[in-house]
Amino acid sequence: MLSNEFAEKRVLVTGAAGGIGRAAVQAFESAGASVVATDLAGSDIGARRAVYGDLADPEFTNSLVDETQSQLGGLDILINNAGVMRRGVVTETTDEDLRLSLAVNVEAPFRLSRQAIPVMAGGGGGAIVNTASCWGVRPGPAHAVYCMTKAALASLTQCMGQDHAHQNIRVNAVCPNEVDTPMLRTGFVVRGLNPATAVKELGDTVPLGRIAQPEDIVDVILFLASDRARYM
């Protein structure tokens, strides 16, 4: 990351209280960007400008770009990072698991992009970076609704990238594998595992000897949002 690389850039980051989201907000702010960060009410975002609400609520989601413009005067970069993970095979997946996963992982990025693209186009261009998952392109077992929704987000990314390149709007996605975030560790606790031990054992399966830290993913997000990725 270059010092002041994002000076005068206006950024919206969703899922800003989580591991990747929080690190993204801090990195963008450190690089000179003005950031609006959003997550659920009651969460600790730790950003200079925070907007609290539920992305599963279409009314809230449809208002976020307008709120960002109100606070920042425009929008140059959208980071659709918020996500939920519901585990289980199809026969173990409830209607609520399905509703929430679709609302947060697919519908919210769709709505936010739909609102953001005209704003970016009117300002001469911009960048959208979506947090998908490697399991969205290479599905794994016992995460049917998670894999399905992340696959939808990966496909939406490719569609929007083709449709809006002529407006100087670049749309890309990161597709991480396991990342050492609160969501991952909470999942281990739910399954009765010791999070520290589970993270270490999972890291032993990775060629580098460790799973990713949020900053490893955020460096890629910032690159994709920057002018250095102007042809991607």
C-alpha positions as CSV (number, residue, x, y, z in Angstrom):
1,M,0.0,0.0,0.0
2,L,1.3,3.4,-0.9
3,S,1.0,6.4,1.4
4,N,-2.0,8.6,0.6
5,E,-2.8,6.3,-2.4
6,F,-6.5,6.8,-1.7
7,A,-6.4,10.5,-0.9
8,E,-9.7,12.1,-2.1
9,K,-11.3,8.7,-2.6
10,R,-14.6,8.0,-1.1
11,V,-15.2,4.5,0.1
12,L,-18.1,2.4,1.5
13,V,-17.2,-0.8,3.3
14,T,-19.8,-3.3,4.5
15,G,-19.3,-5.9,7.2
16,A,-16.9,-3.5,8.8
17,A,-16.9,-5.0,12.3
18,G,-15.5,-8.3,11.1
19,G,-11.9,-9.3,10.7
20,I,-11.5,-8.5,7.0
21,G,-13.9,-5.5,7.1
22,R,-12.3,-3.8,10.1
23,A,-8.8,-4.3,8.5
24,A,-10.1,-2.8,5.2
25,V,-11.5,0.3,6.9
26,Q,-8.2,0.8,8.8
27,A,-6.1,0.3,5.7
28,F,-8.2,2.7,3.5
29,E,-8.2,5.4,6.2
30,S,-4.5,5.0,6.6
31,A,-4.0,5.5,2.9
32,G,-6.0,8.8,2.9
33,A,-9.5,7.7,1.9
34,S,-12.7,8.9,3.4
35,V,-14.6,5.9,4.5
36,V,-18.2,5.1,5.6
37,A,-18.3,1.8,7.4
38,T,-21.4,-0.2,8.1
39,D,-22.4,-3.2,10.2
40,L,-25.1,-4.4,12.5
41,A,-26.4,-2.1,15.3
42,G,-24.5,-2.9,18.5
43,S,-21.3,-4.0,16.7
44,D,-18.0,-2.2,17.3
45,I,-16.8,-0.8,13.9
46,G,-14.1,1.5,15.2
47,A,-14.3,3.8,12.1
48,R,-14.4,7.5,11.9
49,R,-17.8,7.4,10.1
50,A,-20.1,4.5,11.0
51,V,-23.6,3.7,9.9
52,Y,-25.4,0.9,11.7
53,G,-28.1,-1.3,10.2
54,D,-29.1,-4.7,8.9
55,L,-28.1,-5.4,5.3
56,A,-30.9,-8.0,5.2
57,D,-33.3,-5.1,5.4
58,P,-33.8,-3.8,1.8
59,E,-34.9,-0.4,3.0
60,F,-31.6,0.1,4.9
61,T,-29.5,-1.3,2.1
62,N,-31.1,0.8,-0.6
63,S,-30.4,3.9,1.5
64,L,-26.7,3.3,2.1
65,V,-25.3,4.8,-1.0
66,D,-27.4,7.9,-0.5
67,E,-26.1,8.1,3.1
68,T,-22.6,7.7,1.9
69,Q,-23.0,10.5,-0.6
70,S,-24.5,12.7,2.1
71,Q,-21.5,12.1,4.3
72,L,-18.7,12.1,1.8
73,G,-20.1,14.0,-1.2
74,G,-19.8,11.0,-3.6
75,L,-18.7,7.4,-3.9
76,D,-15.6,6.1,-5.7
77,I,-15.1,2.6,-4.2
78,L,-17.6,0.0,-2.9
79,I,-16.4,-2.9,-0.9
80,N,-19.2,-5.5,-0.6
81,N,-17.5,-7.4,2.3
82,A,-20.4,-8.4,4.6
83,G,-21.3,-12.1,4.7
84,V,-22.8,-14.8,6.7
85,M,-22.0,-18.5,6.9
86,R,-24.6,-21.1,7.6
87,R,-23.2,-24.7,7.7
88,G,-24.9,-27.9,6.7
89,V,-26.1,-30.0,3.8
90,V,-29.3,-29.0,2.0
91,T,-31.5,-31.2,4.2
92,E,-30.1,-29.5,7.3
93,T,-30.6,-26.0,6.0
94,T,-33.6,-24.1,7.3
95,D,-35.7,-21.5,5.5
96,E,-34.2,-18.9,7.8
97,D,-30.7,-20.0,6.9
98,L,-31.6,-19.7,3.3
99,R,-33.4,-16.3,3.7
100,L,-30.5,-14.7,5.7
101,S,-27.8,-16.1,3.4
102,L,-29.4,-14.9,0.2
103,A,-30.2,-11.5,1.8
104,V,-26.7,-10.7,3.0
105,N,-24.5,-12.6,0.6
106,V,-26.4,-11.9,-2.6
107,E,-29.2,-9.4,-2.4
108,A,-27.2,-6.7,-0.4
109,P,-24.3,-6.6,-2.8
110,F,-26.8,-6.6,-5.7
111,R,-28.7,-3.6,-4.3
112,L,-25.6,-1.7,-3.3
113,S,-24.0,-2.1,-6.7
114,R,-27.2,-1.1,-8.4
115,Q,-27.2,2.1,-6.4
116,A,-23.5,2.7,-6.6
117,I,-22.9,2.2,-10.3
118,P,-24.8,5.3,-11.6
119,V,-23.1,7.4,-8.9
120,M,-19.6,6.2,-10.0
121,A,-20.5,6.6,-13.7
122,G,-21.5,10.1,-13.1
123,G,-18.2,10.8,-11.4
124,G,-16.1,9.4,-14.2
125,G,-15.7,5.8,-12.9
126,G,-15.0,3.7,-9.8
127,A,-14.3,0.3,-8.5
128,I,-16.3,-2.4,-6.8
129,V,-14.6,-5.2,-4.9
130,N,-16.7,-8.1,-3.6
131,T,-15.7,-10.6,-1.0
132,A,-16.7,-14.0,-2.4
133,S,-15.0,-17.2,-1.4
134,C,-13.0,-20.0,-2.9
135,W,-15.9,-22.2,-2.0
136,G,-18.0,-20.1,-4.4
137,V,-15.9,-21.3,-7.3
138,R,-14.8,-24.7,-5.9
139,P,-17.6,-25.9,-3.5
140,G,-16.8,-27.9,-0.5
141,P,-18.9,-30.3,1.6
142,A,-21.6,-29.5,4.2
143,H,-21.9,-25.8,3.3
144,A,-24.6,-25.9,0.6
145,V,-26.3,-22.5,1.1
146,Y,-22.9,-20.7,1.7
147,C,-21.3,-22.2,-1.4
148,M,-24.4,-21.4,-3.5
149,T,-24.6,-17.8,-2.4
150,K,-20.9,-17.1,-2.8
151,A,-21.1,-18.7,-6.3
152,A,-23.9,-16.3,-7.1
153,L,-21.7,-13.3,-5.9
154,A,-18.8,-14.5,-8.0
155,S,-21.0,-14.8,-11.0
156,L,-22.6,-11.3,-10.4
157,T,-19.1,-9.9,-10.2
158,Q,-18.2,-11.2,-13.6
159,C,-21.5,-10.0,-15.1
160,M,-21.1,-6.5,-13.7
161,G,-17.5,-6.3,-14.7
162,Q,-18.5,-6.9,-18.4
163,D,-21.5,-4.7,-18.3
164,H,-19.9,-1.6,-16.8
165,A,-16.3,-1.6,-17.9
166,H,-17.3,0.9,-20.6
167,Q,-18.3,3.3,-17.8
168,N,-14.8,3.0,-16.3
169,I,-16.1,1.0,-13.5
170,R,-14.0,-2.1,-12.6
171,V,-15.7,-4.9,-10.7
172,N,-13.6,-7.7,-9.1
173,A,-13.8,-10.2,-6.3
174,V,-11.5,-11.7,-3.8
175,C,-12.1,-15.4,-3.1
176,P,-10.3,-16.3,0.1
177,N,-10.0,-19.7,1.7
178,E,-9.8,-19.9,5.5
179,V,-9.1,-16.5,7.2
180,D,-8.4,-16.1,10.9
181,T,-11.4,-14.0,11.7
182,P,-13.9,-13.9,14.5
183,M,-16.5,-15.6,12.3
184,L,-14.1,-18.6,11.7
185,R,-13.2,-18.9,15.4
186,T,-16.9,-18.6,16.5
187,G,-17.7,-21.5,14.1
188,F,-15.1,-23.7,15.8
189,V,-16.6,-22.9,19.2
190,V,-20.1,-23.8,17.9
191,R,-18.7,-27.2,16.9
192,G,-17.1,-27.7,20.3
193,L,-13.6,-27.2,19.2
194,N,-10.8,-25.1,20.7
195,P,-10.4,-22.2,18.3
196,A,-6.6,-21.8,18.8
197,T,-5.9,-25.5,18.3
198,A,-8.3,-25.7,15.3
199,V,-6.7,-22.7,13.6
200,K,-3.2,-24.2,14.1
201,E,-4.3,-27.6,12.7
202,L,-6.0,-25.9,9.8
203,G,-2.8,-23.9,9.1
204,D,-0.8,-27.1,9.0
205,T,-2.8,-28.1,5.8
206,V,-1.7,-24.9,4.0
207,P,1.5,-24.9,2.0
208,L,2.6,-21.7,3.7
209,G,2.0,-23.3,7.1
210,R,-0.7,-20.9,8.2
211,I,-4.1,-19.7,7.2
212,A,-4.6,-16.2,6.0
213,Q,-4.8,-13.2,8.3
214,P,-7.3,-10.4,7.4
215,E,-4.5,-8.2,6.3
216,D,-3.4,-10.7,3.7
217,I,-6.8,-10.4,2.0
218,V,-7.1,-6.7,2.5
219,D,-3.8,-6.0,0.7
220,V,-5.5,-7.6,-2.4
221,I,-8.7,-5.7,-1.9
222,L,-6.8,-2.4,-1.8
223,F,-4.9,-3.4,-4.9
224,L,-8.0,-4.2,-6.8
225,A,-9.6,-0.9,-5.7
226,S,-6.5,1.1,-6.7
227,D,-5.4,2.7,-10.0
228,R,-2.6,0.0,-10.0
229,A,-5.4,-2.5,-11.0
230,R,-6.7,-0.2,-13.8
231,Y,-6.7,-3.0,-16.4
232,M,-8.3,-5.7,-14.2
